[in-house]
């Protein structure tokens, strides 16, 4: 299957993400508080747009089951996944809602979300957008699995539940998305399959940039700009 091939292909990239400063900082509890805050402020905006993308795909869905799945994913993003954010907020000692009062589309996040919207607006087949979206839950699940397998977390580890959340709650999301992509790919030209592959790999790199954005507290330069 196409997605199986792609998951194997990006495994070295996921290993890099796992070994980058953000994930290792959570594992070793030596990440600075400002990086976690920066991540939460960006990711809160990102998840809102991810939910909007699911809403856009409803009009492209070709079955009732797919529509029900998309609606369920919107509910999860707007409610369920906030628990993962609350875990990080509690670890830094600031209420989540207070943290996300401010925040903006920092460059890496801005580029990433526009990559997904480009596919949603320019491609009619749902698989194109999903191929740009699915690396997000897949990367989180793999990173969480790796962290749980390679480390012994004490019960009071402040970020343990964050890894547990993503290790446990991504399977249903992934299974449906991967099946849709594989099913649609069977009917596509070689050229379109290459676009699916490109989307998948690019989004994995966007995930890496997103985490590094938080570590570096990335901002727009705004040099000599008067909006």
PyMOL commands that set and color helices and strands:
alter all, ss='L'
color gray80, all
select helices_A, chain A and resi 2-9+11-19+21-28+33-58+64-80+82-92+96-99+107-122+126-150+160-168+171-185+190-216
alter helices_A, ss='H'
color red, helices_A
deselect
rebuild
show_as cartoon
